[in-house]
Amino acid sequence: MKTNIVLLVLLLATAVLQGCYAQNNNKQRHMDSTNNKKNEVYSRTDSSKVVLSNDEWKKILSPEVYTVAREKGTERPYTSKYENSKEIGTYYCAVCGNALFKSDTKFESGCGWPSFYEPISKGSIIYAPDNSYGMERTEVMCGRCKSHLGHVFEDGPPPTGLRYCINGVVLDFAKAQEAEKKYKEGQ
């Protein structure tokens, strides 16, 4: 009986660790995705790859965005303004402006971070194995600037069965009406 309880506790602990959250060695603060005005590479229309050194990124990103995007940090769960958002529009990389997810692919996963079941395009996200913290996960990064976004898991809803668990601090959002207005103004 005692062995069964220990095994149950170990299984529960493992399940919790398999979630999105990975401890960051730095003290966590409430994270804000406000872009630094000096970020000249930020563009929602330019699709060219962005390659900068971490020293250059540090000069143009807020400390919160830099910690997650360049140091593969994790914001605290349930602190993202996008976690429970139901607004219609597009989610962009807060680092470079690359389109990442449409709001109609967002769902409530209960993990504490904004979750999506499908990226906006095949090239908007790149993948890498992540075996940190004794876990086997797949890291997702921006396809344009290679900034860390979060992880993808195979426990999402149909049609993909995937759950892209994304740090909200590395997301920007444009409401559908705003995007349409800007598009028409640009014509």
C-alpha positions, 0 to 999 in steps of 0.5 A: 500500500505504501509503495502504491502511494509513493508511486502515485505521488511520483506519477503526479509529480512527473505529470505536473513537470511534463506541463508547460512550466519550466523553472527559470533560475532568475527571479520571476517578475510580472512580464510585459510584452511592450516592445522597446521603441528602439527595435528596428527589426520589428515588422509585421510585413517583412518576412526576412530572417533576423539575425542579431547577437544576444548583446544587440537583442538586449539593447532593443528588448525589454528585460522581460521579453529578453529573458524569455525570448533569448534566454529561454526563460518562462513567465509565471503561469496565469500572468499573461494578459492573453491567457484568457483572451477571446478577442479575434485577431492575430498573434505576432512575435513580440520580438520581430513581428512575425505572424504566429497564430490566429485567434481561432486556433487558441483554446483554453488548456488550463496550463496557465499560458496561452495555448494554440493548436496550429501555427499560422503557417509552416514557416512561422514556427521552428522546432528543436528538441528540449531535454532540459529539466529531465524532460523530453519536450519540443521547443518552439521558436519564431521562424523569423528571429529564432526567439524562444516562444514555448513548447508544443505537446501532443495533447491538444484538441482536433484537428491537430492534436497539438498544444502550442503552449506559448509564453504570453510575454513574447506575443503581440496581438492585433484585433481583426478590425485593426488589422483590416483598417491598417491593410486598407490604409496601406493600399 
